Amino acid sequence: LLRQNRDAEADSVLREAVTVQERAFGPVHPRGASALNELGTIALRANRLDDAERYFLRNAGIYTSLYGTRHWLLGIAQSNLGSVAMARQQHAVAERFYRQALAQFLESQGPEHLNTAIAYVKLGRALLRQSRYHEAAGASRKGYDLLTAREAAPASFIDAARTDLAAAYDHLGDKEQARTFAAAKPK
């Protein structure tokens, strides 16, 4: 339902799933955490930021209880909390979450994993919004390079990195690099 953009139906089904799963497995189970992540995604897309934050925090709490503080699934939760902060224009808060997520991904999945690349792109955007152009360019470029080196990578993140790189280089006065990324063919 989520992939078909039927969020209202998915929300209803997922809420029921969380209730059933908590009854069957208890409040700390990976299935419940997964459903909470999807509910958070729906809430974030609908700009229900308090709900999204609540779901993602519960998701992170479950993953921490299950796996400790070092697991890639906790990185996903941290990245999602960063997205909530970005939607609230809380760019420094988002930066903190994205840095935590990046550290999780680097440790648990490695420097070339897709999640690592996406975390760099998201971190670059948070830095760009804080007018920290040099740092933004570095993070965005790292994510861009990792993504474009892959056979299959989400075009939306490649395009976001490209757009952010053009903006960062423009602010840094490197007009040639800015033009290069601005003119790069979107995926």
Backbone bond lengths (Angstrom), bond angles and torsions (degrees), N, CA, C in turn:
res aa  C-N    CA-C-N  psi(-1)  N-CA   C-N-CA  omega(-1)  CA-C   N-CA-C  phi
1 L - - - 1.455 - - 1.531 111.87 -
2 L 1.352 116.12 -38.09 1.460 119.09 178.92 1.517 111.75 -63.23
3 R 1.318 116.10 -43.79 1.460 119.91 -177.84 1.534 111.81 -70.25
4 Q 1.312 116.29 -16.85 1.457 121.50 177.09 1.525 111.27 -96.31
5 N 1.342 116.95 7.85 1.468 123.29 -178.54 1.523 112.59 57.62
6 R 1.321 115.28 36.44 1.464 120.77 176.03 1.530 107.48 -104.73
7 D 1.333 113.99 61.94 1.461 121.08 -171.39 1.520 113.59 -62.90
8 A 1.315 118.25 -38.78 1.474 119.83 -178.64 1.525 110.42 -62.43
9 E 1.321 115.99 -44.01 1.471 119.43 177.78 1.526 111.24 -66.54
10 A 1.322 115.90 -42.70 1.465 120.39 -179.99 1.526 110.46 -62.64
11 D 1.318 116.99 -40.45 1.464 121.36 179.63 1.523 110.40 -58.41
12 S 1.301 115.88 -47.66 1.465 120.80 -179.75 1.528 111.59 -62.31
13 V 1.313 116.44 -46.68 1.470 121.37 -179.31 1.527 110.06 -64.05
14 L 1.316 117.27 -42.87 1.465 120.70 -177.84 1.522 112.47 -68.41
15 R 1.332 116.74 -37.44 1.478 118.91 176.89 1.532 110.04 -61.40
16 E 1.318 115.58 -43.39 1.460 119.68 177.99 1.528 110.50 -65.27
17 A 1.321 116.26 -39.11 1.461 120.31 179.27 1.530 111.29 -61.94
18 V 1.324 117.18 -42.42 1.468 120.47 178.40 1.522 110.13 -61.25
19 T 1.321 117.01 -44.26 1.464 121.02 179.27 1.524 111.22 -60.50
20 V 1.317 116.27 -48.36 1.466 121.07 -179.42 1.530 110.26 -64.55
21 Q 1.320 116.94 -44.98 1.461 120.42 -177.97 1.535 111.47 -64.95
22 E 1.324 116.92 -38.43 1.463 118.99 178.45 1.526 111.04 -67.21
23 R 1.331 116.59 -36.21 1.469 119.48 175.69 1.533 111.21 -66.11
24 A 1.323 115.95 -41.49 1.466 120.31 -175.20 1.532 112.80 -78.87
25 F 1.334 116.72 -41.17 1.466 120.02 -170.94 1.529 113.91 -114.37
26 G 1.316 117.59 -9.10 1.460 120.62 -175.18 1.521 110.38 95.52
27 P 1.327 116.03 172.20 1.471 119.75 -173.93 1.530 114.66 -75.26
28 V 1.333 116.82 -11.76 1.463 119.97 -177.61 1.527 108.66 -120.78
29 H 1.334 114.76 90.63 1.459 120.63 -178.94 1.537 108.42 -148.91
30 P 1.335 117.62 144.38 1.472 120.01 -178.58 1.531 114.08 -58.64
31 R 1.318 117.78 -33.67 1.478 119.12 -179.93 1.529 110.77 -65.02
32 G 1.319 116.00 -42.86 1.465 119.59 177.34 1.515 110.86 -63.81
33 A 1.333 116.60 -41.20 1.465 120.60 179.19 1.529 110.84 -61.28
34 S 1.325 116.25 -41.70 1.454 120.57 179.59 1.533 111.12 -63.40
35 A 1.325 116.43 -43.99 1.465 120.20 178.25 1.522 111.02 -63.68
36 L 1.334 117.21 -38.78 1.469 121.03 177.61 1.528 111.05 -63.83
37 N 1.326 116.41 -37.65 1.459 119.93 176.72 1.530 110.61 -61.98
38 E 1.315 116.33 -43.97 1.469 119.66 179.29 1.525 111.35 -66.30
39 L 1.336 117.22 -39.62 1.466 120.24 176.15 1.529 110.35 -62.05
40 G 1.321 116.47 -40.07 1.463 120.09 177.35 1.513 111.88 -63.09
41 T 1.316 116.26 -39.64 1.467 120.94 178.72 1.526 110.67 -63.01
42 I 1.325 116.20 -43.51 1.470 120.24 178.06 1.528 110.11 -62.47
43 A 1.321 116.78 -45.92 1.468 120.98 -179.15 1.530 110.25 -63.00
44 L 1.324 117.79 -40.54 1.461 120.87 179.27 1.524 110.47 -63.59
45 R 1.331 116.79 -44.30 1.480 120.03 178.91 1.519 111.89 -62.56
46 A 1.343 116.39 -30.77 1.469 120.80 179.84 1.533 111.64 -88.82
47 N 1.334 116.45 4.68 1.460 122.40 -178.90 1.535 112.63 62.19
48 R 1.324 116.03 27.97 1.471 121.55 172.57 1.530 105.88 -93.63
49 L 1.314 114.65 77.04 1.456 120.83 -167.23 1.528 113.17 -69.21
50 D 1.325 117.75 -35.78 1.466 119.06 177.63 1.523 110.63 -64.28
51 D 1.330 116.47 -41.79 1.470 120.24 177.33 1.527 110.57 -64.35
52 A 1.329 116.59 -44.83 1.464 120.46 -179.69 1.529 109.95 -59.16
53 E 1.307 116.23 -46.38 1.470 120.07 -179.76 1.527 110.72 -61.03
54 R 1.314 116.33 -44.28 1.469 120.61 -179.92 1.532 111.05 -60.67
55 Y 1.318 117.35 -45.54 1.468 120.85 178.95 1.532 111.38 -64.18
56 F 1.322 116.20 -45.24 1.460 119.19 -177.98 1.531 111.56 -67.48
57 L 1.337 117.25 -35.25 1.470 119.55 176.60 1.525 111.22 -66.39
58 R 1.336 117.11 -41.92 1.477 119.77 175.81 1.521 110.39 -62.75
59 N 1.320 116.26 -42.02 1.460 121.55 177.05 1.525 110.21 -58.00
60 A 1.320 117.51 -48.48 1.465 121.70 179.76 1.529 111.22 -62.70
61 G 1.319 116.75 -39.76 1.457 120.70 178.83 1.520 112.41 -62.17
62 I 1.320 115.63 -42.26 1.473 119.73 178.74 1.528 110.14 -64.86
63 Y 1.333 117.04 -46.55 1.457 119.46 -179.16 1.530 111.43 -63.83
64 T 1.323 117.20 -36.89 1.465 119.87 177.02 1.524 110.34 -65.14
65 S 1.328 116.91 -41.87 1.463 120.41 178.05 1.526 111.73 -63.16
66 L 1.313 116.29 -38.88 1.464 120.69 -177.28 1.527 113.72 -78.74
67 Y 1.336 115.99 -42.17 1.458 120.18 -168.43 1.529 114.81 -118.91
68 G 1.316 117.99 -2.81 1.453 120.19 -175.36 1.519 110.42 82.71
69 T 1.307 115.80 -164.43 1.463 119.80 -174.21 1.518 113.79 -92.79
70 R 1.326 117.91 4.28 1.459 121.06 -178.44 1.517 110.54 -126.86
71 H 1.332 115.13 88.75 1.464 119.74 178.47 1.520 108.31 -158.73
72 W 1.316 116.04 144.78 1.462 119.93 -177.51 1.524 112.41 -63.18
73 L 1.319 118.63 -29.99 1.468 119.65 178.65 1.525 111.41 -66.04
74 L 1.317 117.21 -32.73 1.463 120.24 174.06 1.532 109.48 -66.41
75 G 1.324 116.40 -34.58 1.470 120.06 175.06 1.516 111.93 -61.64
76 I 1.316 117.52 -39.49 1.469 121.19 176.68 1.530 109.65 -61.37
77 A 1.332 116.37 -46.14 1.466 120.22 179.56 1.526 110.60 -61.15
78 Q 1.325 117.62 -42.65 1.464 121.01 179.57 1.523 111.11 -65.02
79 S 1.308 116.50 -40.31 1.456 120.34 177.36 1.530 110.75 -62.84
80 N 1.323 116.27 -41.19 1.465 119.99 178.54 1.527 111.02 -65.05
81 L 1.319 117.47 -39.04 1.466 120.25 176.14 1.524 110.33 -65.19
82 G 1.318 116.73 -34.11 1.461 120.09 173.75 1.519 111.94 -63.05
83 S 1.315 116.57 -37.68 1.468 120.23 178.18 1.524 111.33 -66.56
84 V 1.315 116.91 -35.49 1.473 119.89 174.76 1.525 109.35 -63.46
85 A 1.323 116.99 -46.10 1.469 120.68 179.51 1.531 110.84 -61.63
86 M 1.320 117.53 -40.15 1.469 119.49 177.26 1.522 111.01 -62.11
87 A 1.323 117.28 -41.70 1.465 120.75 179.06 1.526 111.02 -62.91
88 R 1.319 116.55 -27.93 1.470 121.66 177.17 1.528 112.60 -87.60
89 Q 1.315 116.79 2.13 1.459 123.06 -176.87 1.533 111.84 65.32
90 Q 1.310 117.22 26.41 1.467 123.15 177.48 1.528 107.87 -98.28
91 H 1.305 115.27 74.01 1.453 121.10 -169.36 1.531 113.42 -68.34
92 A 1.316 118.58 -35.20 1.472 120.48 177.87 1.531 110.45 -67.99
93 V 1.323 116.71 -37.97 1.469 120.70 176.63 1.523 109.27 -65.52
94 A 1.326 116.35 -44.42 1.465 120.43 178.15 1.526 110.29 -60.04
95 E 1.322 116.74 -42.74 1.467 120.12 178.35 1.525 110.86 -55.66
96 R 1.327 116.58 -44.87 1.466 120.17 -179.55 1.531 110.89 -59.99
97 F 1.339 116.45 -46.77 1.471 119.54 179.06 1.526 111.58 -63.32
98 Y 1.333 117.01 -42.24 1.463 119.80 -179.04 1.528 111.28 -66.36
99 R 1.318 117.52 -36.77 1.472 119.95 176.48 1.532 110.77 -64.79
100 Q 1.331 116.58 -40.03 1.464 120.22 177.11 1.530 110.36 -63.72
101 A 1.322 115.99 -44.79 1.466 120.23 179.19 1.528 110.43 -61.81
102 L 1.326 116.48 -45.07 1.461 120.67 179.87 1.532 110.59 -59.02
103 A 1.324 116.97 -43.71 1.468 120.35 178.67 1.529 110.72 -61.62
104 Q 1.341 116.59 -40.85 1.474 120.18 177.80 1.525 110.98 -61.11
105 F 1.319 115.82 -46.67 1.461 120.21 -176.73 1.529 111.29 -67.43
106 L 1.323 116.68 -42.44 1.460 119.50 179.07 1.523 111.01 -60.35
107 E 1.327 116.46 -42.02 1.459 120.67 -177.93 1.524 112.58 -73.35
108 S 1.322 116.69 -42.00 1.463 119.06 -171.68 1.530 114.12 -95.79
109 Q 1.328 117.59 -24.13 1.461 119.60 -175.89 1.522 113.86 -122.97
110 G 1.307 116.69 -17.15 1.452 120.07 175.83 1.521 114.07 100.71
111 P 1.329 115.68 167.84 1.465 120.86 -173.17 1.525 115.80 -74.16
112 E 1.313 118.42 -13.66 1.464 119.96 -177.46 1.523 113.59 -111.06
113 H 1.320 116.84 6.34 1.465 120.47 -178.64 1.534 110.36 -70.74
114 L 1.309 115.60 151.02 1.461 121.61 179.09 1.531 111.61 -56.21
115 N 1.337 117.49 -43.49 1.472 119.35 179.50 1.521 111.77 -61.39
116 T 1.326 116.95 -36.34 1.467 121.06 177.35 1.524 109.73 -63.47
117 A 1.314 116.73 -45.75 1.466 121.21 179.80 1.523 111.09 -60.16
118 I 1.310 116.55 -45.70 1.466 120.68 -179.57 1.529 110.64 -64.25
119 A 1.327 116.73 -39.34 1.469 120.01 178.43 1.528 110.88 -61.96
120 Y 1.333 117.60 -38.98 1.466 119.89 176.20 1.527 111.14 -62.21
121 V 1.331 117.08 -42.29 1.464 120.76 -179.66 1.537 110.01 -63.62
122 K 1.317 116.54 -45.18 1.468 120.08 -179.93 1.523 110.98 -64.70
123 L 1.333 116.86 -41.29 1.463 120.59 177.22 1.526 110.31 -62.32
124 G 1.319 116.66 -42.43 1.459 120.08 177.62 1.511 112.49 -58.29
125 R 1.318 117.00 -41.12 1.467 120.74 178.74 1.529 111.16 -64.32
126 A 1.342 117.09 -42.93 1.470 120.60 179.04 1.532 110.57 -62.78
127 L 1.311 116.97 -40.05 1.466 120.88 178.38 1.526 111.47 -68.47
128 L 1.320 116.75 -40.12 1.460 121.27 177.68 1.522 110.45 -59.89
129 R 1.322 117.38 -43.10 1.466 121.50 -179.26 1.533 112.06 -66.54
130 Q 1.336 116.16 -17.48 1.463 120.62 176.33 1.537 111.71 -96.90
131 S 1.324 116.21 8.91 1.468 123.11 -179.39 1.522 112.63 61.81
132 R 1.302 116.61 30.14 1.467 122.64 176.46 1.530 107.13 -100.70
133 Y 1.327 113.82 72.09 1.458 121.83 -165.61 1.525 114.02 -65.63
134 H 1.314 117.22 -40.37 1.468 119.36 -179.51 1.530 110.55 -63.80
135 E 1.339 116.61 -47.09 1.467 120.51 178.25 1.530 110.93 -64.87
136 A 1.332 115.33 -39.50 1.465 120.07 179.66 1.520 110.70 -61.51
137 A 1.324 116.15 -44.64 1.461 120.02 179.74 1.530 110.41 -61.85
138 G 1.319 116.93 -41.02 1.469 119.93 -179.92 1.516 112.46 -63.35
139 A 1.328 116.73 -47.82 1.470 120.35 -179.25 1.528 111.10 -67.59
140 S 1.326 116.00 -45.14 1.466 119.44 -179.04 1.525 111.06 -63.72
141 R 1.316 116.48 -39.52 1.470 119.90 -179.51 1.526 110.84 -66.08
142 K 1.343 115.91 -40.75 1.465 119.59 178.44 1.539 109.39 -60.24
143 G 1.339 116.78 -47.40 1.465 120.19 178.34 1.513 112.23 -63.11
144 Y 1.314 116.81 -43.81 1.466 121.77 179.57 1.526 110.81 -59.73
145 D 1.324 116.41 -48.05 1.461 120.31 -179.30 1.526 111.56 -62.45
146 L 1.328 116.74 -41.85 1.464 120.14 178.57 1.532 111.25 -64.17
147 L 1.324 115.76 -42.27 1.468 119.58 -178.67 1.520 112.05 -68.61
148 T 1.314 116.76 -44.91 1.468 119.05 -176.32 1.528 112.13 -73.36
149 A 1.323 117.20 -14.51 1.462 120.33 175.57 1.529 111.83 -80.68
150 R 1.305 116.76 -12.32 1.469 121.58 -178.68 1.525 109.96 -87.12
151 E 1.325 115.06 150.06 1.465 119.74 175.29 1.511 111.35 -66.43
152 A 1.318 115.96 -42.65 1.460 120.85 -179.71 1.524 108.12 -131.02
153 A 1.295 115.62 117.52 1.462 121.55 177.99 1.524 107.76 -139.51
154 P 1.329 117.20 150.77 1.466 119.45 -179.54 1.534 111.75 -61.83
155 A 1.298 115.54 119.47 1.468 121.05 -178.35 1.521 111.70 -58.90
156 S 1.326 117.41 -33.55 1.462 119.53 -177.69 1.525 111.48 -62.04
157 F 1.325 117.47 -36.50 1.465 119.68 179.25 1.521 111.65 -76.86
158 I 1.328 117.08 -35.04 1.469 119.54 175.17 1.527 109.00 -62.70
159 D 1.316 116.67 -45.32 1.463 120.61 -179.54 1.522 111.76 -65.63
160 A 1.332 117.61 -38.69 1.469 121.03 177.53 1.525 110.15 -63.08
161 A 1.321 116.78 -44.85 1.468 120.43 179.25 1.524 110.93 -62.97
162 R 1.321 116.29 -42.83 1.464 121.09 179.71 1.529 110.83 -61.06
163 T 1.326 116.24 -45.79 1.464 121.40 179.38 1.529 111.18 -63.23
164 D 1.324 116.25 -43.41 1.467 120.54 -179.69 1.524 111.42 -67.85
165 L 1.328 116.25 -37.28 1.468 119.24 177.45 1.530 110.81 -64.48
166 A 1.307 117.00 -42.16 1.465 119.79 177.80 1.528 110.39 -59.90
167 A 1.319 117.03 -43.60 1.473 120.82 -179.90 1.523 111.35 -66.97
168 A 1.331 117.13 -44.70 1.465 120.37 -178.48 1.528 110.76 -63.20
169 Y 1.341 116.55 -47.19 1.458 119.17 -179.78 1.530 111.37 -64.91
170 D 1.316 117.53 -35.54 1.453 120.55 176.63 1.530 110.47 -60.74
171 H 1.324 116.58 -46.04 1.467 120.53 179.09 1.528 112.08 -66.83
172 L 1.322 117.01 -28.95 1.465 120.97 178.67 1.532 112.26 -81.48
173 G 1.328 116.16 -5.33 1.457 120.18 178.77 1.517 113.99 85.20
174 D 1.315 117.64 8.05 1.462 121.54 177.80 1.531 107.80 -93.31
175 K 1.314 114.68 78.55 1.471 120.89 -173.79 1.525 112.41 -64.02
176 E 1.332 116.93 -33.05 1.462 119.22 179.98 1.529 111.03 -64.82
177 Q 1.335 116.77 -47.24 1.463 119.86 177.64 1.525 110.34 -64.38
178 A 1.322 116.73 -39.70 1.467 120.14 178.88 1.523 110.33 -59.61
179 R 1.323 116.80 -45.17 1.473 120.86 179.10 1.526 111.19 -65.13
180 T 1.320 116.54 -39.19 1.465 120.81 -179.41 1.526 110.18 -59.50
181 F 1.336 116.54 -47.87 1.464 119.09 -178.33 1.523 111.58 -75.01
182 A 1.311 117.95 -34.81 1.468 120.66 178.09 1.519 110.28 -64.62
183 A 1.328 116.96 -34.00 1.469 121.72 -177.42 1.527 112.88 -89.18
184 A 1.328 116.79 -8.95 1.460 119.42 -178.03 1.525 109.43 -60.16
185 K 1.280 114.54 141.05 1.474 120.37 -176.72 1.531 109.33 -69.11
186 P 1.337 117.01 121.75 1.467 119.44 176.45 1.527 110.75 -62.99
187 K 1.293 115.73 147.79 1.472 120.53 -180.00 1.505 110.22 -81.84
